[in-house]
Amino acid sequence: MTRPSTMRAAILETHNAPLRISTISTPGIGPGEVLVRVHASGVNPLDTKIHAGAAAHARHPLPAIPGIDLAGVIERTGGNVTRFKPGDEVYGMTGGVGGVPGSLAEFAAVDAELLALKPANLSMREAAALPLIVITAWEGLIDRAMLKAGQKVLIHGGAGGVGHVAIQIARAFGAKVFATGSPSQRATIEGYGAVFIDRDVALEAYVAEHTGGYGFDVVYDTVGGKVLDASFAAVRRFGHVVSALGWGTHALAPLSFRAATYSGVFTLLPLLSGEGRAHHGEIMAEATRLVEAGKLMPQLDARHFTLENVGDAYALIRDHATKGKLVVDV
């Protein structure tokens, strides 16, 4: 396929300023890279934090092309790329942090290790909604907690982006899943096959009701703060607590007295360090298998956005006014 010499891209030049739509040179590719024609770009809360200059951990210097997740079609492959060919439909968490250009552009030069073939039964929009949240859920449940069939798993924030995917992955691995949320989220949580727990119910009450007072084998905190403290008190002896937002200061005594363990999940690490990128591609390949087997589906907000009105999508996320994952049609 012929590579166009220029492309349109959304550029973040100043924090909290509107993105500027510019025509810039289409990136070249090196060994191990592929050029992807971007069809859709997933929007995550982290994108809004980067936009606001409130995500120092993402280390994305300006000016920059934002956008962490993508789905698209491979246009060209660089040397040493054997898993993909031009025309393949792919998806992955590929940039938008650490100085790596993101997916709010018509093309992206991507490390092929970060990609997997897109599920055949998903649209580009649906596929672009999955990478960051799938990788975050998978790393916590499978890589860190080493989830086993028959275990009782508690997911805090079960209706959220990571939470609704974590429910589905845990169930696919044969776990009995419980998830907290607000009463308005009950139908969503139960629709994914988890036992709903009102987040305002006392911890002692739901631990007694659902575990006989012993606690859950695995607890995944997707909320942070006091919810992580509650997770330490909800896990059983020798159990495991995982958090994607373990950034505060917490007392470890409740965890230690249970001889339980804790793991943090930092999904950005492979993009920032280069270490572990192939595993991200492997996780996305596993996600493809789960999706095609009917065991995993994203919750997608029906509203459409383009490069020109990405700011509207960011505003909805900041205002907590979304009804699923937001996706930009590129």
Salt bridges, closest charged atoms under 4 A:
GLU13 OE2 - ARG20 NH2 2.58
GLU75 OE2 - ARG37 NE 2.98
ASP88 OD1 - LYS85 NZ 2.94
GLU89 OE1 - LYS118 NZ 3.36
ASP111 OD2 - ARG277 NH1 3.13
GLU139 OE2 - HIS280 NE2 3.12
ASP143 OD2 - HIS279 NE2 2.66
GLU190 OE2 - ARG186 NE 2.84
GLU209 OE1 - HIS210 NE2 3.85
ASP217 OD1 - ARG236 NE 3.88
ASP229 OD1 - HIS250 ND1 2.80
GLU282 OE1 - HIS279 ND1 3.05
GLU286 OE2 - ARG289 NH2 2.84
ASP301 OD2 - ARG303 NH2 2.74
GLU308 OE2 - ARG8 NH2 2.06
ASP329 OD1 - ARG125 NH1 3.37
ASP329 OD2 - HIS304 ND1 2.73
